[in-house]
Amino acid sequence: MNSNLNYFNFKKFKDKYLLTNDLGNFIFLSEDEFPKVYMENYEEGDELYKKLAKEYFIVDGNKDSFVDNASELLKRHKTCLFDGTQLHIFVLTTNCNQSCVYCQATASLGNNLNKMMNKETAKRAVDIAMQSSSQSLSFEFQGGEPLLNFETIRYILEYSLEKNKKINKEIGFNLVSNLILMNDDMIEFFIDNNVNIATSIDGDEYVHDKNRPYGTTSSFKIVKEKIDKINKLYKERGKDLKVQAIQTTTRFSLNRWKEIIDTYVQLGMDTLFIRPLTPLGNSKDRWNEIGYTPEEFLDFYKKCCNYIKELNSKGEAIKEGHYTIFLSKILKTEYINYMELRSPCGGTIGQMAYNYDGNIFTCDEGRMLAERGDDSFKLGNVYKDDFSLLVNSRTCNALCIASCLEALPGCCDCVYSPYCGVCPVYNYDKTGSLFDQMPGNYKCRIYKGMLDIIFEDLL
């Protein structure tokens, strides 16, 4: 036998063994087959050999050819590293008209003019963003509540489109808003300029209003009305767009998985993005009230996935966001550049966040940490730095090193390493170090649990 085993990780799955390699390929082996692989007790040309060779678990034939072919597959698997910084988050203000129980940035209520991005700051932020090597850019308007600073949103969009006449990049615009302040003029502007609109729908009226209160008024009823209105206008204008939504899971959500999914179906949503809480900001301070264990979340998540599959079997076209992203990475049906699930993570090299005051951060999580007094993830400022200085900064280098799964203890030998990611901001806030000192933390257990559910479906 003239073959060698390629590096792989493995995990026992009921009566099977799951094997994955650095290319993102996977196979299931029976309890009889696995010892043969481990001991290299197979014959060239037999069925087991063919199965291993097809997915690059053994070096088949000429080693130079194997390396050439595998390197192309690895390059495809790591496409994100060749794309440059695509996502640029403009934090128009930290003022907000809501007081969500889990707000990570501790957004300030009211309308403090000192916490609004002005047009000069916005212009400089756009100038830096458009220096990115990526041909495809995504400009995302966030807050606080970004609609409190609508005129600067308008300015960013119009200025960037004018500037792009010379640069000729592909720019997509996204708004993340609670929609409460959305009026007819704003709707017309966003629809005319093909701006993707995303909001938060945490569930049915009970859960949503618990998580995202708005005085004595039901925020759910307001958002539902705005979604229906915007979607109706999209349809009338012949636009192939819909308002998208994300869901954040609190303790109030755990027993209402059916009501949450039914609400999304009733709103005409085709995707439900189930997000676990991240213990940052208010959610960290109020964890005993609104938080849960990874196991409690995963029980909720599995019930959601099972119910979605039941609805799919009845012809209802709805999917779960994390499940879709993971499955695309596993089956390689579509490349999805999701910043949290890549190695290294997307901080700086995949995304940047431009705060209202001109400070630039590795990511929105780094910016949120700064709102609580810690500037550790600050890259620079729009009035002092250019794009090259930001991506070559020590902060960027440290973030990349700390999130390269292939070199992290506990991650490098995990069967899910090709599909997963770590957040150095979360690690730093929890432990004081970019490197988590205890593999198997809250986020790790949640991602592993999600992947357990998906691979059980693939068995």
LUMNU-647820 format. One record per residue (C-alpha): x, y, z; residue in one letter. Coordinates in Angstrom, 1 decimal. Layout:
N
       x       y       z  aa
       X       Y       Z   A
...
This chain:
459
       x       y       z  aa
     0.0     0.0     0.0   M
     1.6     3.3    -1.1   N
    -0.8     5.8     0.6   S
    -0.6     7.9     3.7   N
    -3.3     9.2     6.0   L
    -4.0    12.9     5.7   N
    -4.6    14.7     9.0   Y
    -8.1    14.4    10.3   F
   -10.2    14.9    13.5   N
   -13.0    12.5    14.5   F
   -15.9    12.1    16.8   K
   -18.2     9.2    17.8   K
   -21.7     9.6    16.5   F
   -24.0     6.9    17.8   K
   -22.8     3.8    15.9   D
   -20.8     5.9    13.4   K
   -17.6     8.0    13.5   Y
   -17.5    11.4    11.9   L
   -14.2    12.4    10.3   L
   -13.3    15.9     9.1   T
   -10.2    17.4     7.6   N
    -8.7    20.9     7.1   D
   -10.3    21.1     3.6   L
   -13.8    21.0     5.2   G
   -14.5    17.6     3.8   N
   -16.3    15.0     6.0   F
   -17.2    11.3     6.0   I
   -19.0     8.9     8.3   F
   -17.4     5.6     9.0   L
   -18.9     2.5    10.6   S
   -17.5     1.0    13.8   E
   -15.9    -1.7    11.6   D
   -14.3     0.8     9.2   E
   -12.9     3.3    11.7   F
   -10.2     0.9    13.2   P
    -9.1     0.0     9.7   K
    -8.5     3.7     8.9   V
    -6.8     4.3    12.2   Y
    -4.5     1.3    11.7   M
    -4.2     2.0     7.9   E
    -5.6    -1.5     7.4   N
    -7.1    -1.1     3.9   Y
    -6.1    -2.0     0.4   E
    -5.6     0.4    -2.5   E
    -8.7     0.2    -4.7   G
   -11.1    -1.2    -2.2   D
   -14.4     0.6    -1.3   E
   -13.0     2.1     1.9   L
    -9.9     3.3     0.1   Y
   -12.0     5.0    -2.6   K
   -14.2     6.7     0.0   K
   -11.2     8.1     1.8   L
    -9.4     9.2    -1.3   A
   -12.4    11.0    -2.7   K
   -12.6    13.3     0.3   E
    -8.8    13.7     0.6   Y
    -8.4    11.7     3.8   F
    -5.5     9.8     2.3   I
    -2.8    10.9     0.0   V
    -3.7     9.0    -3.1   D
    -1.0     8.6    -5.9   G
     1.6    11.3    -6.5   N
     2.1    13.5    -3.5   K
     2.8    16.6    -5.5   D
    -0.5    16.2    -7.4   S
    -2.3    15.7    -4.1   F
    -0.8    18.8    -2.7   V
    -1.7    20.9    -5.8   D
    -5.3    19.7    -5.8   N
    -5.7    20.0    -2.0   A
    -4.3    23.5    -2.0   S
    -6.9    24.6    -4.5   E
    -9.6    23.1    -2.3   L
    -8.2    24.7     0.8   L
    -8.1    28.1    -1.0   K
   -11.7    27.7    -1.9   R
   -12.5    26.7     1.7   H
   -10.7    29.9     2.9   K
   -12.1    32.2     0.3   T
   -12.7    34.9     2.9   C
    -9.0    35.5     3.4   L
    -8.7    36.7    -0.2   F
   -11.7    39.0    -0.2   D
   -10.5    41.9     1.8   G
   -12.7    43.8     4.3   T
   -16.2    43.6     2.9   Q
   -18.5    44.6     5.8   L
   -18.4    48.3     6.9   H
   -20.6    49.2     9.8   I
   -21.6    52.8    10.3   F
   -22.8    53.4    13.8   V
   -24.9    56.6    13.2   L
   -25.6    57.1    16.9   T
   -25.8    55.3    20.2   T
   -29.0    57.1    21.0   N
   -32.0    54.8    21.0   C
   -35.7    55.0    21.5   N
   -35.9    51.5    23.1   Q
   -34.4    49.9    26.2   S
   -33.9    46.3    25.2   C
   -33.1    43.9    28.1   V
   -30.1    42.5    26.3   Y
   -28.6    45.6    24.7   C
   -24.9    44.9    24.3   Q
   -23.8    48.5    23.8   A
   -25.8    50.0    26.6   T
   -27.4    52.4    24.1   A
   -28.5    55.8    25.6   S
   -32.1    56.7    25.6   L
   -33.0    60.1    24.2   G
   -31.5    62.1    21.4   N
   -28.1    63.4    22.5   N
   -26.7    65.4    19.6   L
   -23.2    64.8    20.9   N
   -23.7    61.1    20.1   K
   -24.6    61.6    16.4   M
   -22.2    60.9    13.5   M
   -21.8    64.2    11.5   N
   -21.4    64.4     7.8   K
   -17.7    65.1     7.8   E
   -17.0    62.0    10.0   T
   -19.3    60.0     7.7   A
   -17.4    61.2     4.6   K
   -14.1    60.2     6.1   R
   -15.4    56.8     7.1   A
   -16.7    56.2     3.6   V
   -13.3    57.2     2.1   D
   -11.6    54.7     4.3   I
   -14.1    51.9     3.6   A
   -13.7    52.4    -0.1   M
    -9.9    51.9     0.2   Q
   -10.6    48.2     0.9   S
    -9.2    45.8    -1.6   S
   -12.5    44.0    -1.8   S
   -14.5    44.6    -5.0   Q
   -17.7    43.9    -3.1   S
   -18.6    46.1    -0.2   L
   -21.5    46.0     2.2   S
   -22.3    49.2     4.0   F
   -24.5    48.6     7.1   E
   -26.3    51.4     9.0   F
   -26.6    50.6    12.7   Q
   -27.0    52.3    16.1   G
   -28.4    52.7    18.8   G
   -31.3    53.5    16.5   E
   -29.9    54.7    13.1   P
   -33.1    56.3    12.0   L
   -32.5    59.0    14.6   L
   -29.8    60.2    12.3   N
   -31.5    59.6     9.0   F
   -29.9    62.6     7.2   E
   -26.5    61.2     7.7   T
   -27.6    57.8     6.3   I
   -28.9    59.7     3.3   R
   -25.5    61.5     3.0   Y
   -23.5    58.3     3.3   I
   -25.5    56.6     0.6   L
   -25.5    59.5    -1.9   E
   -21.8    60.3    -1.3   Y
   -20.6    56.7    -1.6   S
   -22.6    56.2    -4.9   L
   -21.1    59.4    -6.3   E
   -17.6    58.4    -5.3   K
   -18.1    55.0    -6.7   N
   -18.5    56.3   -10.2   K
   -14.7    56.5   -10.3   K
   -13.9    53.4    -8.2   I
   -16.6    51.1    -9.7   N
   -17.1    48.7    -6.8   K
   -20.2    46.7    -6.0   E
   -21.8    48.3    -2.9   I
   -24.8    46.9    -1.1   G
   -26.6    48.9     1.6   F
   -28.2    47.5     4.7   N
   -30.2    49.1     7.4   L
   -30.6    47.5    10.9   V
   -33.4    49.3    12.7   S
   -36.2    48.7    15.1   N
   -38.4    50.4    12.5   L
   -40.4    52.4    15.1   I
   -39.3    55.8    13.6   L
   -39.7    54.7    10.0   M
   -42.0    57.1     8.1   N
   -43.2    57.2     4.5   D
   -40.4    59.4     3.2   D
   -37.8    57.1     4.7   M
   -39.5    54.0     3.2   I
   -39.6    55.6    -0.2   E
   -35.9    56.5     0.1   F
   -34.8    53.0     1.1   F
   -36.9    51.3    -1.5   I
   -35.7    53.7    -4.3   D
   -32.1    52.9    -3.4   N
   -32.5    49.1    -3.0   N
   -31.5    49.2     0.7   V
   -31.9    45.9     2.4   N
   -33.9    46.4     5.6   I
   -33.4    44.2     8.7   A
   -35.1    44.4    12.0   T
   -35.5    42.5    15.2   S
   -38.4    40.1    15.8   I
   -37.8    38.2    18.9   D
   -41.0    36.2    18.7   G
   -44.7    36.7    19.3   D
   -46.0    39.8    21.0   E
   -45.4    38.5    24.5   Y
   -41.7    37.6    23.9   V
   -40.9    40.6    21.7   H
   -42.4    43.2    24.1   D
   -40.6    41.5    27.1   K
   -37.3    41.7    25.3   N
   -37.7    45.0    23.5   R
   -40.0    47.3    25.5   P
   -41.2    50.7    24.2   Y
   -42.8    52.5    27.0   G
   -46.4    51.4    27.5   T
   -46.9    50.7    23.8   T
   -46.4    47.3    22.2   S
   -43.3    47.6    20.0   S
   -44.3    44.3    18.4   F
   -47.5    45.8    16.9   K
   -45.6    48.8    15.6   I
   -42.9    46.7    13.9   V
   -45.5    44.3    12.4   K
   -47.4    47.2    10.9   E
   -44.1    48.7     9.4   K
   -43.0    45.3     8.0   I
   -46.4    44.8     6.3   D
   -46.3    48.3     4.8   K
   -42.7    48.0     3.5   I
   -43.2    44.6     2.1   N
   -46.4    45.7     0.3   K
   -44.5    48.6    -1.3   L
   -41.6    46.3    -2.3   Y
   -44.1    44.1    -4.1   K
   -45.9    47.0    -5.7   E
   -42.6    48.3    -7.1   R
   -41.6    45.0    -8.4   G
   -38.6    44.7    -6.0   K
   -37.4    41.2    -5.2   D
   -36.9    42.2    -1.5   L
   -38.5    41.7     1.8   K
   -37.8    43.0     5.3   V
   -35.5    40.5     7.0   Q
   -35.4    39.8    10.8   A
   -33.2    38.4    13.4   I
   -34.3    36.8    16.7   Q
   -32.5    37.1    20.0   T
   -33.2    34.3    22.5   T
   -33.7    35.2    26.2   T
   -35.1    33.1    29.0   R
   -38.5    34.4    28.0   F
   -38.2    32.6    24.7   S
   -37.3    29.1    25.8   L
   -40.8    27.7    26.1   N
   -42.3    29.6    23.2   R
   -40.4    28.1    20.3   W
   -43.6    27.3    18.4   K
   -45.1    30.8    18.9   E
   -41.9    32.4    17.7   I
   -41.7    30.4    14.5   I
   -45.4    30.8    13.8   D
   -45.0    34.5    14.1   T
   -42.3    34.5    11.4   Y
   -44.5    32.5     9.1   V
   -47.4    34.9     9.6   Q
   -45.1    37.8     8.8   L
   -44.1    36.2     5.5   G
   -40.5    35.7     6.6   M
   -38.5    33.0     4.8   D
   -35.6    33.0     7.3   T
   -35.5    32.8    11.0   L
   -32.1    33.6    12.5   F
   -32.0    32.2    16.0   I
   -29.3    34.0    18.0   R
   -28.2    33.0    21.5   P
   -27.5    35.8    23.9   L
   -23.9    36.9    24.1   T
   -22.9    37.9    27.7   P
   -21.9    41.5    26.9   L
   -23.4    44.8    28.0   G
   -26.8    44.6    29.6   N
   -27.2    40.9    28.9   S
   -24.1    40.2    31.0   K
   -25.3    42.4    33.8   D
   -28.8    40.8    33.8   R
   -27.7    37.2    33.1   W
   -29.5    35.8    36.1   N
   -32.7    37.3    34.8   E
   -32.6    36.7    31.1   I
   -29.7    34.2    30.5   G
   -29.6    30.4    30.4   Y
   -27.1    27.5    30.1   T
   -25.9    26.3    26.6   P
   -27.9    23.1    27.2   E
   -31.1    25.1    27.7   E
   -30.5    27.1    24.6   F
   -29.7    23.9    22.6   L
   -32.9    22.2    23.7   D
   -34.8    25.3    22.5   F
   -32.8    25.4    19.2   Y
   -33.5    21.7    18.5   K
   -37.2    22.1    19.0   K
   -37.1    25.1    16.6   C
   -35.3    23.1    14.0   C
   -37.6    20.1    14.3   N
   -40.7    22.3    14.0   Y
   -39.2    24.1    11.0   I
   -38.6    20.7     9.3   K
   -42.2    19.8    10.1   E
   -43.4    23.0     8.4   L
   -41.1    22.4     5.4   N
   -42.7    19.0     5.0   S
   -46.0    20.7     4.7   K
   -44.8    23.1     2.0   G
   -43.9    26.1     4.2   E
   -40.7    27.7     2.9   A
   -38.8    28.8     6.0   I
   -35.3    28.1     7.2   K
   -33.1    28.8    10.2   E
   -30.1    31.1     9.6   G
   -27.4    29.4    11.6   H
   -28.4    26.0    10.3   Y
   -28.3    27.3     6.7   T
   -24.8    28.8     7.2   I
   -23.4    25.7     8.8   F
   -24.9    23.4     6.2   L
   -23.6    25.5     3.3   S
   -20.1    25.3     4.9   K
   -20.4    21.6     5.4   I
   -21.8    20.7     1.9   L
   -20.1    23.6     0.2   K
   -23.3    24.5    -1.7   T
   -22.8    28.2    -1.3   E
   -19.9    30.3     0.1   Y
   -21.2    32.4     3.0   I
   -18.8    34.9     4.6   N
   -20.3    35.0     8.1   Y
   -17.8    36.9    10.2   M
   -18.2    34.8    13.4   E
   -17.8    31.5    11.7   L
   -14.5    31.8    10.0   R
   -10.8    31.3    10.9   S
    -9.4    33.9    11.5   P
   -12.5    35.7    12.5   C
   -13.7    38.7    10.5   G
   -12.4    41.4    12.8   G
   -10.7    44.1    10.7   T
    -9.9    41.8     7.8   I
   -13.6    41.1     7.2   G
   -15.4    44.0     8.9   Q
   -14.8    47.3    10.5   M
   -17.1    49.4    12.7   A
   -17.0    53.2    12.4   Y
   -18.4    54.8    15.5   N
   -20.4    58.1    15.5   Y
   -17.3    59.9    17.0   D
   -14.9    58.7    14.2   G
   -13.2    56.0    16.2   N
   -12.8    52.8    14.2   I
   -13.1    49.3    15.8   F
   -12.2    45.8    14.7   T
   -15.9    44.8    14.8   C
   -19.2    45.8    16.3   D
   -18.5    43.8    19.4   E
   -15.3    45.7    19.9   G
   -17.2    48.9    19.5   R
   -19.8    47.8    22.0   M
   -17.0    47.0    24.5   L
   -15.7    50.6    24.1   A
   -19.1    51.9    25.0   E
   -18.5    50.4    28.4   R
   -15.1    52.1    28.7   G
   -12.6    49.6    27.2   D
   -10.9    50.7    24.0   D
    -8.9    47.5    23.6   S
   -10.3    46.8    20.1   F
   -10.0    50.3    18.7   K
    -8.0    50.4    15.5   L
    -7.8    54.2    14.9   G
    -9.8    57.2    13.9   N
   -11.2    58.4    10.6   V
    -9.4    61.8    11.1   Y
    -6.0    60.2    11.6   K
    -5.7    56.9     9.8   D
    -6.1    55.3     6.4   D
    -7.1    51.7     5.6   F
    -3.6    50.4     5.2   S
    -2.6    51.5     8.7   L
    -5.7    49.9    10.2   L
    -5.2    46.4     8.6   V
    -1.5    46.5     9.5   N
    -2.1    47.5    13.1   S
    -1.0    45.4    16.0   R
    -4.6    45.2    17.1   T
    -5.5    43.5    13.8   C
    -2.6    41.2    14.0   N
    -3.4    40.1    17.6   A
    -7.0    39.5    16.6   L
    -6.0    37.2    13.7   C
    -3.6    35.2    15.8   I
    -6.2    34.8    18.6   A
    -8.9    33.5    16.2   S
    -6.9    31.2    14.0   C
    -8.6    27.9    15.0   L
    -5.9    25.8    13.4   E
    -3.4    26.9    16.0   A
    -5.7    27.1    19.1   L
    -5.6    24.4    21.8   P
    -9.0    22.7    22.0   G
    -9.9    24.0    18.5   C
    -7.2    22.6    16.3   C
    -8.2    19.0    17.3   D
   -11.9    19.5    17.2   C
   -13.9    17.7    14.5   V
   -15.9    20.9    13.9   Y
   -12.9    23.2    13.4   S
   -13.4    23.6     9.6   P
   -16.9    25.1    10.1   Y
   -16.6    27.1    13.4   C
   -15.1    30.3    14.7   G
   -14.1    32.0    18.0   V
   -14.7    35.6    19.2   C
   -11.6    37.1    20.8   P
   -13.8    40.0    22.1   V
   -16.0    37.6    24.0   Y
   -12.9    35.8    25.4   N
   -11.3    39.1    26.4   Y
   -14.4    40.4    28.2   D
   -14.9    37.0    30.0   K
   -11.3    36.2    30.9   T
    -9.1    39.3    30.3   G
    -7.3    37.4    27.6   S
    -7.8    37.1    23.8   L
    -7.2    33.4    24.2   F
    -9.8    31.6    26.2   D
    -8.1    29.7    29.0   Q
   -10.8    27.1    29.2   M
   -11.9    25.5    25.9   P
   -15.5    24.5    26.0   G
   -16.9    27.8    27.0   N
   -20.4    29.0    26.6   Y
   -20.1    30.0    22.9   K
   -18.1    26.8    22.1   C
   -20.7    24.6    23.7   R
   -23.5    26.3    21.7   I
   -21.7    26.0    18.4   Y
   -20.8    22.4    19.0   K
   -24.3    21.6    20.0   G
   -25.7    23.2    16.8   M
   -23.3    21.2    14.7   L
   -24.2    18.0    16.6   D
   -27.9    18.6    15.6   I
   -26.9    19.2    12.0   I
   -24.6    16.2    11.6   F
   -27.2    14.0    13.3   E
   -29.5    15.1    10.4   D
   -26.8    14.2     7.9   L
   -26.3    10.7     9.3   L
